[in-house]
Amino acid sequence: MIQFTWLVAVLPIISYLLIVALERRLGDKTAYFGIAALLAAFVLSAGIFVEVLNGATYHKEFTWVISGTRAIPLGIQLDHLSATLLAAVTLVSSMIHIYSLGYMHGDKRIPRYYAVLSLFTAGMLGLVIADNYFILLVSWEIMGLCSYLLIGHWYEQKGPQEASMKAFLTTRVGDVALMVGIWLFFAYTGSLKFGEIGEMIKAGHVPATAALVGSLLIFGGAVGKSAQFPLHVWLPDAMAGPTPASALIHAATMVAAGVYLVARSFPIFSAAPPQALLVVAIIGGFTSIFAASIATVMTDIKKVLAYSTVSQLGYMVLALGAGSVVAGTFHLTTHAFFKALLFLVSGSVIHAVHSQEMHEMGGLRKKMPITFWAWTIGTLALAGVPPFAGFFSKDEVLLAAANLPARLTEQGLGHLAWIGNLVFFFGLATAFLTAYYMTRATILTFFGQPRDHHKYDHAHESPGVMAWPLIVLSVPAALVGFAGTTWFGEHGNWWASFIGEQALEWGAAEPHHIGWVMPLAIASALLGILVGYLLYGVAGVKTRQNAITALRPLYTLLKNKYYVDELYMGTVVAATLAFSRVVGWVDQNVVDRIVNWVGAAGEWFADVAGATDRYVVDGAVNGTAAAAMSAGKGLRRLQTGYVQSYMLTMAAMVVVGIILFQVIGG
């Protein structure tokens, strides 16, 4: 079965083509092509994963380009990490495809939606099995296009229009950096393969400065795709798209692609100067606490999850920057399940009350029990409460961060060890804030009294086609974390043993156990839940209003998202618009005038040429003809037909000739 790895990515491409081809004939029924393709891909991925568990791997390549004596191969590969993500992506995507049948019912562009959804999934699957940067980049750009189309699905509305364009342009900044980084390494190594480039860096074929710059450029691609500071601004606005699409974009595919890129490129990062991974850790740690703090004041349920996604992606990037591929990829896997679950639950709530504002909700647990328990499982997993999935992966991330100061010292960067301590603090504070804002969202949405009785009275549990995916995804959200325990492994952490050998080959670190990390992680989560409960479950509205008044400057700063969007609007956007106006003025007043002058000059030249042709060339030709005709008429009179006239003329000519001869001969 493992030899059919390529088919996992091809199946959703086939469904995309069938939907496009048969849309006019079958209409909304084409959605079933996408569902069938993803379910088949999941079954195939599950079989492949079982084979990988038994020790199988797969690598197939072909020659792409031959330049002189050098052949450049491309191929696909399957190892422990890619097999895990194949199974996770296909499961989550298939559930989202099924869920969308209910959520998107009645939409006027369902075939288009499912076609793009299938192509999007194909892009992620192609990226996962790529063994080189070329196929990765092609798949990467497919996802960029599809995210633009999904976010802007309701393009007749201004919000989705602007959000899709913002996402497309912002992520393109990172994409350009990624492409430049790939070209830089290819120029030095002549290879596009992750491992080969890393080996050549170790062998000294790439100067240290070039290796540092190239690795940071590749990380720039992850910053854009995985919404890391300062390119995070697109992701919260992307909530303008359909909620199931948000679940796919922000849980298992697009945003996960940036983290996967860093993990797959780890041979390069580990061979580059250590400052590269330090930058990765700093960006990830800062992003995690930065976005988590904003989530604490959001009132839109999808915006809370959006900033939570940015924060959790920062967690993953932090772990990779701390040198732990095991922790980063483990949190990537667990997060795919519980965040997709939470987004689908939010869609279920929105479908029931026709609102995204949590302050208009309340008491919904009585009306929507399945939705409530699914949300609870996802929330406990995200908050890092044992024994749910997020607890185990979050603990691994914090352990990696706690080991960062020692790792920096080993790498000769002991003077920067304080940064490692700061990054660990960011991670711990993020754990507290995550538990707090999810408790807040839970109480506002599902507990207390309804704050909008009209919406509450019409609320109802979602239909089975939407409820069953919630139930299915609740299982891995609750249980997949146990893969990070010793329960399923003979020699310690099962996930670490499954991914660890591969990670060590890439140059990843193996964190030392620190006993106080787990108690701190649990304490931070429980403290966050307690504070959230006291503020929103016990204290009244007046108490919260007093707290906001006391912390007004901080509240205003968070409510305005640290004014990053305003900063971009006042600098980058304003400068771009000003430059556009200058270019427009130059185009209208300089370029257009030059073009018009050239056109006028050409028209004048054509007029002159036409006059010359008519009055000079044609005049000369006509004049010659007229002269010839006149001469002919004159000479014709000499033709009298009398011989004596001819003799007289001849005699006259002889006399004239003699006279001329005498005169000239002198």
C-alpha positions as CSV (number, residue, x, y, z in Angstrom):
1,M,0.0,0.0,0.0
2,I,2.9,2.4,0.8
3,Q,3.8,2.5,-2.9
4,F,0.5,4.3,-3.6
5,T,1.5,7.2,-1.4
6,W,1.2,9.5,-4.4
7,L,-2.4,8.6,-4.8
8,V,-3.3,10.2,-1.4
9,A,-2.5,13.6,-3.0
10,V,-4.0,12.7,-6.4
11,L,-7.4,11.7,-5.1
12,P,-8.5,15.2,-4.1
13,I,-7.1,16.5,-7.4
14,I,-9.4,14.0,-9.2
15,S,-12.4,15.2,-7.2
16,Y,-11.5,18.8,-8.0
17,L,-11.5,18.0,-11.8
18,L,-14.7,16.0,-11.6
19,I,-16.5,18.8,-9.7
20,V,-15.3,21.4,-12.3
21,A,-16.3,19.2,-15.2
22,L,-19.7,18.1,-13.9
23,E,-20.8,21.2,-12.0
24,R,-23.3,22.3,-14.7
25,R,-24.9,18.8,-14.9
26,L,-24.9,17.7,-11.3
27,G,-24.9,21.0,-9.4
28,D,-24.6,20.7,-5.6
29,K,-24.4,16.9,-5.8
30,T,-20.8,17.3,-7.0
31,A,-20.0,17.9,-3.3
32,Y,-20.1,14.1,-2.8
33,F,-17.0,13.7,-5.1
34,G,-15.0,15.7,-2.6
35,I,-16.3,13.7,0.3
36,A,-15.7,10.4,-1.4
37,A,-12.2,11.3,-2.4
38,L,-11.2,12.5,1.0
39,L,-12.6,9.5,2.8
40,A,-10.8,7.2,0.3
41,A,-7.6,9.2,0.9
42,F,-8.0,8.8,4.7
43,V,-8.5,5.1,4.4
44,L,-5.3,4.9,2.3
45,S,-3.4,7.1,4.6
46,A,-4.4,5.0,7.6
47,G,-3.2,1.9,5.9
48,I,0.1,3.6,5.0
49,F,0.5,4.8,8.6
50,V,0.1,1.2,9.8
51,E,2.9,0.1,7.4
52,V,5.1,3.0,8.7
53,L,4.5,1.9,12.3
54,N,5.8,-1.5,11.2
55,G,9.0,0.1,10.0
56,A,8.3,0.8,6.3
57,T,9.5,3.9,4.5
58,Y,9.2,5.0,0.9
59,H,11.1,7.2,-1.5
60,K,10.6,7.6,-5.2
61,E,12.3,10.1,-7.5
62,F,12.6,11.0,-11.1
63,T,14.9,13.3,-13.1
64,W,13.4,16.7,-13.6
65,V,16.1,18.7,-15.4
66,I,19.4,17.8,-17.0
67,S,21.8,20.8,-17.2
68,G,25.1,19.9,-18.8
69,T,26.4,17.0,-16.7
70,R,24.1,17.7,-13.7
71,A,20.7,16.1,-13.3
72,I,18.3,17.6,-10.8
73,P,16.0,14.9,-9.4
74,L,12.6,15.5,-7.8
75,G,10.5,13.0,-5.8
76,I,8.2,12.1,-3.0
77,Q,9.0,10.5,0.3
78,L,7.2,9.0,3.2
79,D,8.7,8.8,6.7
80,H,7.3,8.9,10.2
81,L,6.4,12.6,10.2
82,S,4.9,12.7,6.7
83,A,2.9,9.5,7.4
84,T,1.4,11.0,10.6
85,L,0.4,14.2,8.9
86,L,-1.1,12.4,5.9
87,A,-3.5,10.6,8.3
88,A,-4.2,13.8,10.3
89,V,-4.9,16.0,7.3
90,T,-7.1,13.5,5.5
91,L,-9.1,12.8,8.6
92,V,-9.7,16.4,9.5
93,S,-10.4,17.4,5.9
94,S,-12.9,14.6,5.3
95,M,-14.8,15.6,8.5
96,I,-14.8,19.2,7.3
97,H,-16.1,18.1,3.9
98,I,-19.0,16.2,5.5
99,Y,-19.7,19.0,8.0
100,S,-19.9,21.5,5.1
101,L,-22.9,19.7,3.7
102,G,-25.0,21.0,6.5
103,Y,-23.3,24.3,7.1
104,M,-23.2,25.4,3.5
105,H,-26.7,24.1,2.7
106,G,-28.4,26.6,0.4
107,D,-25.3,28.4,-0.6
108,K,-25.3,29.4,-4.3
109,R,-21.7,28.4,-4.9
110,I,-21.4,25.0,-3.3
111,P,-19.6,23.3,-6.3
112,R,-17.0,26.1,-6.4
113,Y,-16.6,25.8,-2.6
114,Y,-16.0,22.0,-2.7
115,A,-13.7,22.2,-5.7
116,V,-11.5,24.7,-4.0
117,L,-11.7,22.7,-0.7
118,S,-10.5,19.6,-2.5
119,L,-7.7,21.4,-4.3
120,F,-6.6,23.0,-1.0
121,T,-6.3,19.6,0.6
122,A,-4.4,18.3,-2.3
123,G,-1.9,21.1,-2.0
124,M,-1.2,20.3,1.7
125,L,-0.9,16.6,1.0
126,G,1.5,17.3,-1.9
127,L,3.6,19.5,0.4
128,V,3.7,16.8,3.1
129,I,5.1,14.1,0.8
130,A,7.6,16.3,-1.1
131,D,11.2,15.5,-0.8
132,N,12.4,18.8,-2.3
133,Y,11.7,22.5,-2.3
134,F,10.3,22.6,-5.8
135,I,7.3,20.4,-5.2
136,L,6.9,21.9,-1.8
137,L,6.8,25.4,-3.3
138,V,4.3,24.4,-6.0
139,S,2.0,22.9,-3.3
140,W,2.6,25.9,-1.1
141,E,1.4,28.3,-3.8
142,I,-1.7,26.1,-4.5
143,M,-2.7,26.5,-0.9
144,G,-2.1,30.3,-1.1
145,L,-4.4,30.6,-4.1
146,C,-7.1,28.3,-2.5
147,S,-7.0,30.2,0.8
148,Y,-7.6,33.4,-1.2
149,L,-10.6,31.8,-2.9
150,L,-12.0,30.3,0.3
151,I,-11.7,33.4,2.4
152,G,-13.3,35.4,-0.4
153,H,-16.0,32.8,-1.1
154,W,-18.7,35.4,-0.5
155,Y,-16.9,37.9,-2.7
156,E,-20.0,40.0,-3.2
157,Q,-19.5,41.3,0.4
158,K,-16.9,43.9,1.2
159,G,-15.5,42.0,4.3
160,P,-14.5,38.8,2.5
161,Q,-13.2,40.8,-0.5
162,E,-10.8,42.8,1.7
163,A,-9.8,39.8,3.9
164,S,-8.9,37.6,1.0
165,M,-6.8,40.3,-0.6
166,K,-5.1,41.0,2.7
167,A,-4.3,37.3,3.2
168,F,-3.0,36.9,-0.3
169,L,-0.7,40.0,-0.2
170,T,0.5,39.4,3.3
171,T,1.5,35.8,2.8
172,R,3.1,36.7,-0.5
173,V,5.7,38.7,1.5
174,G,6.8,35.5,3.2
175,D,6.6,33.6,0.0
176,V,9.1,35.9,-1.7
177,A,11.5,35.4,1.1
178,L,11.1,31.6,0.9
179,M,11.8,31.6,-2.9
180,V,14.9,33.8,-2.5
181,G,16.1,31.4,0.2
182,I,15.6,28.4,-2.0
183,W,17.4,30.1,-4.9
184,L,20.3,31.1,-2.6
185,F,20.8,27.5,-1.4
186,F,20.4,26.1,-4.9
187,A,23.1,28.6,-6.1
188,Y,25.6,27.2,-3.6
189,T,24.6,23.5,-3.6
190,G,22.9,22.8,-6.9
191,S,20.3,20.8,-4.9
192,L,16.7,21.3,-3.9
193,K,16.5,18.4,-1.4
194,F,16.2,19.3,2.3
195,G,18.7,16.7,3.6
196,E,21.3,17.2,0.9
197,I,21.4,21.0,1.4
198,G,21.9,20.4,5.1
199,E,24.8,18.0,4.5
200,M,26.5,20.5,2.1
201,I,26.2,23.2,4.7
202,K,27.9,20.9,7.3
203,A,30.6,20.1,4.7
204,G,31.4,23.8,4.3
205,H,30.1,24.2,0.7
206,V,27.9,27.1,1.9
207,P,29.5,30.0,3.8
208,A,28.2,30.6,7.3
209,T,26.7,34.0,6.5
210,A,24.9,32.6,3.5
211,A,23.6,29.7,5.5
212,L,22.3,32.0,8.2
213,V,20.7,34.4,5.7
214,G,19.2,31.5,3.6
215,S,17.7,29.7,6.7
216,L,16.1,33.0,7.9
217,L,14.7,33.6,4.4
218,I,13.1,30.1,4.5
219,F,11.8,30.9,7.9
220,G,10.3,34.0,6.4
221,G,8.0,31.8,4.4
222,A,6.8,30.1,7.6
223,V,6.3,33.6,9.2
224,G,3.8,34.4,6.4
225,K,2.0,31.1,6.1
226,S,1.9,30.3,9.8
227,A,0.9,33.9,10.7
228,Q,3.9,34.7,13.0
229,F,4.6,38.3,14.1
230,P,4.8,40.6,12.2
231,L,2.9,38.9,9.3
232,H,0.1,37.6,11.6
233,V,-2.4,40.3,10.6
234,W,-4.1,38.3,7.8
235,L,-5.3,35.3,9.9
236,P,-7.9,37.0,12.2
237,D,-9.4,38.8,9.2
238,A,-9.6,35.5,7.3
239,M,-12.5,34.6,9.6
240,A,-14.7,36.4,7.0
241,G,-14.7,33.1,5.0
242,P,-17.1,30.1,5.7
243,T,-16.4,28.6,9.1
244,P,-15.6,25.1,7.8
245,A,-13.0,26.6,5.5
246,S,-11.6,28.5,8.5
247,A,-11.3,25.1,10.3
248,L,-9.3,23.7,7.4
249,I,-7.1,26.7,6.8
250,H,-6.3,27.4,10.5
251,A,-6.0,23.8,11.9
252,A,-4.7,21.2,9.5
253,T,-3.5,22.8,6.3
254,M,-2.3,26.2,5.5
255,V,-1.1,27.5,8.8
256,A,0.4,24.1,9.6
257,A,2.4,24.3,6.4
258,G,4.8,26.9,7.7
259,V,5.5,24.9,10.9
260,Y,6.0,21.8,8.7
261,L,8.4,23.8,6.5
262,V,10.6,24.6,9.4
263,A,10.5,21.0,10.7
264,R,11.3,19.6,7.3
265,S,14.1,22.1,6.8
266,F,15.6,21.4,10.2
267,P,18.7,19.8,8.7
268,I,19.4,23.3,7.3
269,F,18.6,25.1,10.5
270,S,20.7,22.8,12.6
271,A,23.7,23.1,10.2
272,A,23.4,26.9,10.0
273,P,24.9,29.2,12.7
274,P,22.9,28.8,16.0
275,Q,21.5,32.4,15.7
276,A,19.1,31.1,13.1
277,L,17.2,28.9,15.5
278,L,17.4,31.5,18.2
279,V,15.6,34.0,16.0
280,V,13.0,31.3,15.3
281,A,12.5,30.7,19.0
282,I,12.2,34.4,19.8
283,I,9.6,35.0,17.0
284,G,7.6,32.0,18.1
285,G,7.7,32.8,21.8
286,F,6.7,36.4,21.3
287,T,4.0,35.6,18.9
288,S,2.5,33.1,21.3
289,I,2.0,35.6,24.2
290,F,1.3,38.5,21.8
291,A,-1.7,36.8,20.2
292,A,-2.9,35.1,23.4
293,S,-3.2,38.5,25.1
294,I,-5.3,39.9,22.2
295,A,-7.6,36.8,22.4
296,T,-8.5,37.7,26.0
297,V,-10.6,40.7,24.9
298,M,-12.2,39.5,21.7
299,T,-15.9,39.1,21.7
300,D,-16.3,37.4,18.3
301,I,-16.1,33.6,18.9
302,K,-14.2,33.0,15.7
303,K,-11.8,35.9,16.4
304,V,-11.0,34.3,19.8
305,L,-10.1,31.0,18.0
306,A,-8.2,32.9,15.3
307,Y,-5.9,34.6,17.8
308,S,-5.7,31.4,19.6
309,T,-4.4,29.7,16.4
310,V,-1.8,32.4,16.0
311,S,-0.7,31.9,19.6
312,Q,-0.5,28.1,19.3
313,L,1.4,28.3,16.1
314,G,3.9,30.5,18.0
315,Y,4.1,27.6,20.5
316,M,5.1,25.2,17.7
317,V,7.6,27.6,16.2
318,L,9.0,28.2,19.7
319,A,9.6,24.5,20.2
320,L,11.3,24.2,16.8
321,G,13.5,27.2,17.6
322,A,14.4,25.6,20.9
323,G,15.7,22.6,18.9
324,S,12.9,20.1,19.5
325,V,11.4,18.7,16.4
326,V,9.6,16.2,18.6
327,A,7.7,18.9,20.6
328,G,7.0,21.1,17.6
329,T,5.5,18.4,15.5
330,F,3.7,16.8,18.3
331,H,1.9,20.0,19.1
332,L,1.3,20.5,15.4
333,T,-0.5,17.1,15.3
334,T,-2.6,17.5,18.4
335,H,-3.5,21.1,17.6
336,A,-4.9,20.0,14.1
337,F,-7.5,17.9,15.9
338,F,-8.7,20.1,18.7
339,K,-8.5,23.4,16.8
340,A,-10.5,21.9,13.9
341,L,-13.0,20.7,16.4
342,L,-13.3,24.1,18.1
343,F,-13.8,25.9,14.7
344,L,-16.5,23.4,13.7
345,V,-18.2,23.8,17.1
346,S,-18.1,27.6,16.6
347,G,-19.7,27.1,13.2
348,S,-22.4,25.0,14.9
349,V,-23.1,27.8,17.3
350,I,-23.2,30.4,14.5
351,H,-25.5,28.1,12.5
352,A,-27.9,28.0,15.5
353,V,-28.0,31.6,16.7
354,H,-26.9,33.4,13.5
355,S,-24.4,35.5,15.4
356,Q,-20.7,35.4,16.2
357,E,-20.8,37.8,19.2
358,M,-20.4,35.9,22.4
359,H,-22.2,38.7,24.3
360,E,-25.3,37.8,22.4
361,M,-25.2,34.2,23.5
362,G,-25.4,32.4,26.9
363,G,-27.0,29.2,28.2
364,L,-26.6,27.3,25.0
365,R,-25.4,24.1,26.7
366,K,-29.0,23.2,27.4
367,K,-30.1,23.7,23.7
368,M,-27.0,22.2,22.1
369,P,-25.6,19.4,24.3
370,I,-23.5,17.7,21.6
371,T,-22.0,21.0,20.6
372,F,-21.3,21.9,24.2
373,W,-19.5,18.7,25.1
374,A,-17.4,18.8,21.9
375,W,-16.5,22.4,22.7
376,T,-15.6,21.3,26.3
377,I,-13.3,18.6,25.0
378,G,-11.6,21.0,22.6
379,T,-11.3,23.7,25.2
380,L,-9.7,21.4,27.8
381,A,-7.3,20.1,25.1
382,L,-6.3,23.6,24.1
383,A,-6.0,24.8,27.7
384,G,-3.6,22.0,28.4
385,V,-5.6,20.3,31.0
386,P,-4.6,16.6,31.6
387,P,-5.4,14.1,30.2
388,F,-6.5,15.8,27.0
389,A,-4.3,16.0,24.0
390,G,-3.0,19.6,24.3
391,F,-1.7,18.9,27.8
392,F,1.0,16.4,26.6
393,S,2.1,18.4,23.6
394,K,2.2,21.7,25.5
395,D,4.3,20.1,28.2
396,E,6.8,19.0,25.6
397,V,6.9,22.6,24.2
398,L,7.5,24.1,27.6
399,L,10.2,21.4,28.4
400,A,12.0,22.4,25.1
401,A,11.8,26.0,26.1
402,A,13.2,25.3,29.6
403,N,16.1,23.5,28.0
404,L,16.9,26.5,25.7
405,P,19.2,28.4,28.0
406,A,21.4,25.3,28.4
407,R,21.4,24.7,24.7
408,L,22.5,28.3,24.0
409,T,25.3,27.9,26.4
410,E,26.4,24.6,24.7
411,Q,26.4,26.5,21.4
412,G,28.7,29.3,22.7
413,L,25.8,31.7,23.1
414,G,25.8,31.7,26.9
415,H,25.6,35.5,27.0
416,L,22.2,35.1,25.4
417,A,20.9,32.5,27.8
418,W,18.6,35.1,29.4
419,I,16.7,35.1,26.1
420,G,16.0,31.5,26.6
421,N,14.6,32.2,30.1
422,L,12.4,35.0,28.6
423,V,11.1,32.7,25.9
424,F,10.2,30.1,28.5
425,F,8.3,32.8,30.5
426,F,6.4,33.7,27.3
427,G,5.4,30.1,26.9
428,L,4.3,29.7,30.5
429,A,2.3,33.0,30.4
430,T,0.7,31.9,27.2
431,A,-0.5,28.7,28.9
432,F,-2.2,30.8,31.6
433,L,-3.8,33.2,29.1
434,T,-5.0,30.3,26.9
435,A,-6.8,28.7,29.7
436,Y,-8.2,32.1,30.8
437,Y,-9.7,33.2,27.4
438,M,-11.1,29.7,26.6
439,T,-12.8,29.6,30.0
440,R,-14.2,33.1,29.3
441,A,-15.5,32.0,25.9
442,T,-17.0,28.9,27.3
443,I,-18.9,30.7,30.0
444,L,-20.1,33.5,27.7
445,T,-21.3,31.1,25.1
446,F,-22.7,28.1,27.0
447,F,-23.4,29.2,30.6
448,G,-25.4,31.8,32.4
449,Q,-28.6,33.3,31.2
450,P,-29.4,34.0,27.5
451,R,-28.5,37.6,26.7
452,D,-30.5,37.6,23.4
453,H,-33.7,35.7,24.0
454,H,-34.7,35.9,20.3
455,K,-31.5,34.2,19.2
456,Y,-31.7,31.7,22.1
457,D,-35.3,30.7,21.5
458,H,-34.5,29.8,17.9
459,A,-31.2,28.0,18.8
460,H,-31.1,24.2,18.2
461,E,-28.7,21.4,18.0
462,S,-27.0,21.0,14.6
463,P,-28.2,18.3,12.2
464,G,-26.5,15.0,12.2
465,V,-24.3,15.8,9.2
466,M,-22.7,18.5,11.3
467,A,-22.9,16.8,14.7
468,W,-21.2,13.5,13.7
469,P,-17.9,15.2,12.6
470,L,-17.8,16.9,16.0
471,I,-18.1,13.5,17.7
472,V,-15.5,12.0,15.5
473,L,-12.9,14.8,16.0
474,S,-13.6,14.8,19.8
475,V,-12.0,11.4,20.0
476,P,-8.5,12.3,18.8
477,A,-8.8,15.7,20.6
478,A,-9.2,13.8,23.8
479,L,-7.0,10.8,23.3
480,V,-4.2,11.5,20.8
481,G,-2.1,13.1,23.5
482,F,-1.4,9.8,25.0
483,A,1.0,9.2,22.1
484,G,3.3,11.4,24.2
485,T,3.3,9.1,27.2
486,T,5.2,6.0,28.1
487,W,2.0,3.9,28.0
488,F,2.5,2.9,24.4
489,G,6.3,2.7,24.2
490,E,8.8,0.3,25.6
491,H,11.5,3.0,26.0
492,G,9.8,6.2,27.3
493,N,7.7,8.7,25.3
494,W,6.2,6.9,22.3
495,W,6.0,10.0,20.1
496,A,9.6,10.8,20.9
497,S,10.7,7.3,20.0
498,F,8.6,7.4,16.8
499,I,9.9,10.8,15.6
500,G,13.0,11.1,17.7
501,E,15.4,9.0,15.6
502,Q,14.5,10.9,12.5
503,A,14.7,14.2,14.4
504,L,18.2,13.4,15.7
505,E,19.3,12.7,12.2
506,W,18.2,16.2,11.3
507,G,20.3,17.7,14.1
508,A,17.5,18.2,16.6
509,A,18.1,18.3,20.3
510,E,16.8,15.8,22.8
511,P,15.6,17.9,25.8
512,H,16.7,16.8,29.3
513,H,13.9,16.1,31.7
514,I,13.2,18.9,34.1
515,G,10.8,17.9,36.9
516,W,9.3,21.3,37.7
517,V,8.1,22.0,34.2
518,M,5.0,19.8,34.2
519,P,3.7,21.1,37.6
520,L,4.2,24.7,36.4
521,A,2.3,23.9,33.2
522,I,-0.6,22.3,35.1
523,A,-0.7,25.2,37.6
524,S,-0.7,27.8,34.9
525,A,-3.6,26.1,33.1
526,L,-5.6,25.7,36.3
527,L,-4.9,29.3,37.4
528,G,-6.1,30.5,34.0
529,I,-9.3,28.5,34.4
530,L,-9.8,29.8,38.0
531,V,-9.4,33.5,37.0
532,G,-11.7,33.1,34.0
533,Y,-14.3,31.4,36.2
534,L,-14.1,34.0,39.0
535,L,-14.4,36.9,36.5
536,Y,-17.1,35.5,34.3
537,G,-18.8,32.8,36.3
538,V,-18.9,34.4,39.7
539,A,-18.3,38.2,39.4
540,G,-21.0,40.3,37.8
541,V,-21.0,42.6,34.8
542,K,-20.3,45.6,37.0
543,T,-17.2,44.0,38.5
544,R,-15.8,43.3,35.0
545,Q,-16.7,46.9,33.9
546,N,-14.8,48.2,37.0
547,A,-11.8,46.0,36.1
548,I,-11.9,47.3,32.5
549,T,-12.0,50.9,33.8
550,A,-9.1,50.3,36.1
551,L,-7.1,48.8,33.3
552,R,-8.4,51.1,30.5
553,P,-5.0,51.8,28.8
554,L,-4.1,48.1,28.6
555,Y,-7.7,47.1,27.6
556,T,-7.7,49.7,24.8
557,L,-4.3,48.5,23.6
558,L,-5.5,44.9,23.5
559,K,-8.8,45.8,22.0
560,N,-7.0,47.6,19.2
561,K,-4.6,44.6,18.7
562,Y,-1.6,46.7,19.6
563,Y,-2.4,49.0,16.7
564,V,-0.4,46.8,14.3
565,D,-3.0,47.1,11.6
566,E,-3.0,50.9,12.0
567,L,0.8,50.9,11.9
568,Y,0.7,49.0,8.6
569,M,-2.0,51.3,7.3
570,G,0.0,54.4,8.2
571,T,3.3,53.2,6.9
572,V,3.3,50.3,4.4
573,V,-0.1,50.8,2.9
574,A,0.1,54.7,3.0
575,A,3.5,54.6,1.4
576,T,2.3,52.1,-1.2
577,L,-0.7,54.3,-2.1
578,A,1.5,57.4,-2.2
579,F,3.9,55.7,-4.5
580,S,1.0,54.5,-6.6
581,R,-0.3,58.1,-6.9
582,V,3.2,59.2,-7.9
583,V,3.5,56.4,-10.5
584,G,0.0,57.3,-11.7
585,W,0.8,61.0,-12.1
586,V,4.1,60.1,-13.9
587,D,2.1,57.7,-16.2
588,Q,-0.5,60.3,-17.0
589,N,1.7,63.4,-17.3
590,V,5.0,62.0,-18.5
591,V,4.6,58.6,-20.0
592,D,1.3,59.3,-21.7
593,R,2.5,62.7,-23.0
594,I,5.6,61.1,-24.4
595,V,3.5,58.4,-26.1
596,N,1.1,61.0,-27.3
597,W,4.0,63.2,-28.6
598,V,5.5,60.2,-30.4
599,G,2.0,59.4,-31.8
600,A,1.6,63.0,-33.0
601,A,5.1,63.1,-34.4
602,G,4.4,59.8,-36.2
603,E,1.1,61.3,-37.6
604,W,2.9,64.4,-38.8
605,F,5.6,62.3,-40.4
606,A,3.0,60.3,-42.1
607,D,1.4,63.5,-43.4
608,V,4.7,64.7,-44.7
609,A,5.5,61.4,-46.2
610,G,2.1,61.4,-47.9
611,A,2.6,64.9,-49.3
612,T,6.1,64.0,-50.5
613,D,4.7,60.9,-52.1
614,R,1.8,62.8,-53.8
615,Y,3.7,66.0,-54.8
616,V,7.3,64.9,-55.3
617,V,7.5,61.2,-56.1
618,D,4.2,61.1,-57.9
619,G,4.9,64.5,-59.5
620,A,8.3,63.4,-60.8
621,V,6.8,60.2,-62.3
622,N,3.8,62.1,-63.7
623,G,6.1,64.9,-65.0
624,T,8.4,62.5,-66.7
625,A,5.4,60.8,-68.3
626,A,4.0,64.2,-69.4
627,A,7.4,65.2,-70.8
628,A,7.7,62.0,-72.7
629,M,4.2,62.5,-74.1
630,S,5.0,66.1,-75.1
631,A,8.2,65.0,-76.7
632,G,6.3,62.2,-78.5
633,K,3.7,64.7,-79.7
634,G,6.5,67.0,-81.0
635,L,8.5,64.3,-82.7
636,R,5.3,63.0,-84.2
637,R,5.0,66.1,-86.3
638,L,8.4,65.3,-87.9
639,Q,6.9,62.1,-89.3
640,T,5.4,63.7,-92.5
641,G,5.8,60.7,-94.8
642,Y,7.7,62.8,-97.5
643,V,11.2,61.6,-98.5
644,Q,12.3,65.1,-99.4
645,S,11.5,66.3,-95.9
646,Y,13.6,63.6,-94.4
647,M,16.5,64.5,-96.8
648,L,16.3,68.1,-95.9
649,T,16.4,67.3,-92.2
650,M,19.3,65.1,-92.7
651,A,21.2,67.7,-94.6
652,A,20.5,70.3,-91.9
653,M,21.8,67.9,-89.2
654,V,25.0,67.3,-91.2
655,V,25.6,71.1,-91.5
656,V,24.9,71.6,-87.8
657,G,27.3,68.7,-87.0
658,I,30.1,70.2,-89.1
659,I,29.6,73.6,-87.5
660,L,29.8,72.1,-84.0
661,F,32.9,70.1,-84.9
662,Q,34.6,73.2,-86.1
663,V,33.6,75.3,-83.1
664,I,34.5,72.6,-80.5
665,G,37.7,71.6,-82.3
666,G,38.5,75.3,-82.4
